[in-house]
């Protein structure tokens, strides 16, 4: 299983970005997908996740601004980020669980998101 995240970049405060993560391998539709992020000097943190049934969860600080979605036909998960803040600056990683699992086992290489004032 390989995960490739892309779509990061430099954006001003209040702007938007859409991250994508393409997954290889089988059983994408039965796996949970998630986005994590890590800012310099900080631990990696959970951002959002979507399970195989399409149920999504978010960390409190991004609720109402970020939306996670998935397209099982394309083996891709997305993270739409609106109203970006300086504190959203981080490397964003996508992750995938095992089929019917709940623990993230596979990780992508990360994509940098920088929010500037």
C-alpha positions as CSV (number, residue, x, y, z in Angstrom):
1,X,0.0,0.0,0.0
2,X,1.3,3.4,-1.0
3,X,-0.1,6.8,-0.2
4,X,0.7,9.9,-2.2
5,X,-0.4,13.3,-0.8
6,X,-0.4,16.4,-2.9
7,X,-2.0,19.8,-3.1
8,X,-0.1,21.7,-0.4
9,X,1.3,25.1,-1.0
10,X,1.5,28.7,0.2
11,X,-1.7,30.5,0.9
12,X,-2.7,33.7,2.8
13,X,-4.7,33.7,5.9
14,X,-8.4,33.2,5.1
15,X,-7.6,31.3,1.9
16,X,-8.3,27.7,0.9
17,X,-6.5,24.7,-0.2
18,X,-7.6,21.2,-1.2
19,X,-5.3,18.3,-0.4
20,X,-5.6,15.0,-2.1
21,X,-4.2,11.6,-1.2
22,X,-4.1,8.8,-3.8
23,X,-3.9,5.2,-2.4
24,X,-2.6,2.2,-4.2
25,X,-3.5,-1.4,-3.3
26,X,-6.7,-3.1,-2.7
27,X,-9.4,-2.7,-0.2
28,X,-9.5,1.1,-0.2
29,X,-13.3,1.1,0.2
30,X,-13.1,-0.9,3.4
31,X,-10.3,1.1,5.0
32,X,-10.5,4.2,7.1
33,X,-8.6,7.3,5.8
34,X,-7.2,10.1,7.8
35,X,-5.2,13.3,7.7
36,X,-2.7,14.3,10.3
37,X,-0.3,17.2,10.5
38,X,2.9,18.1,12.2
39,X,4.2,21.7,12.7
40,X,7.8,22.4,13.5
41,X,8.7,21.6,17.0
42,X,5.4,19.9,17.7
43,X,4.1,16.4,17.8
44,X,2.0,15.0,14.9
45,X,-1.7,15.6,15.5
46,X,-4.9,14.2,14.2
47,X,-6.8,16.5,11.9
48,X,-9.7,14.5,10.3
49,X,-10.7,11.0,9.5
50,X,-13.4,9.3,7.5
51,X,-14.3,5.6,8.0
52,X,-15.4,3.1,5.4
53,X,-19.0,4.1,5.9
54,X,-18.3,7.7,5.2
55,X,-18.6,8.9,8.8
56,X,-16.1,11.8,9.4
57,X,-14.5,13.2,12.5
58,X,-12.5,16.3,13.1
59,X,-10.3,17.9,15.7
60,X,-12.0,20.8,17.3
61,X,-9.8,23.5,15.9
62,X,-10.7,22.7,12.3
63,X,-14.4,21.9,12.7
64,X,-16.5,24.1,10.4
65,X,-13.4,24.9,8.3
66,X,-12.1,21.6,7.0
67,X,-14.0,18.9,5.2
68,X,-12.7,15.4,4.6
69,X,-14.2,13.3,1.8
70,X,-13.4,10.2,-0.2
71,X,-13.9,8.8,-3.7
72,X,-13.7,5.1,-3.6
73,X,-13.8,4.8,-7.4
74,X,-10.6,6.8,-7.5
75,X,-9.0,5.4,-4.3
76,X,-8.6,9.0,-3.2
77,X,-9.3,11.0,0.0
78,X,-9.5,14.7,0.0
79,X,-9.2,17.5,2.6
80,X,-10.8,20.7,1.7
81,X,-9.4,23.5,4.0
82,X,-11.1,26.8,4.1
83,X,-10.6,29.9,6.2
84,X,-7.0,28.9,6.8
85,X,-5.2,30.3,9.8
86,X,-1.5,30.8,10.6
87,X,-1.7,27.9,13.1
88,X,-2.7,25.5,10.2
89,X,0.8,25.7,8.9
90,X,2.3,22.2,9.0
91,X,3.2,19.2,7.0
92,X,0.1,17.3,6.3
93,X,0.1,13.5,6.1
94,X,-2.6,11.1,4.9
95,X,-2.9,7.7,6.5
96,X,-4.9,4.5,6.0
97,X,-6.1,1.8,8.2
98,X,-6.1,-1.9,7.5
99,X,-9.3,-3.2,5.9
100,X,-12.0,-3.0,8.5
101,X,-9.5,-1.7,10.9
102,X,-9.4,1.4,13.1
103,X,-5.7,1.9,13.6
104,X,-3.8,3.8,11.0
105,X,-1.1,1.5,9.6
106,X,0.0,3.2,6.3
107,X,1.4,6.7,5.9
108,X,2.0,9.0,3.0
109,X,5.1,11.2,2.5
110,X,3.4,14.5,3.5
111,X,2.7,17.8,1.8
112,X,3.6,21.2,3.2
113,X,0.9,23.7,3.9
114,X,2.1,27.2,4.7
115,X,-0.3,29.9,5.7
116,X,1.1,33.4,5.6
117,X,-0.2,36.8,6.8
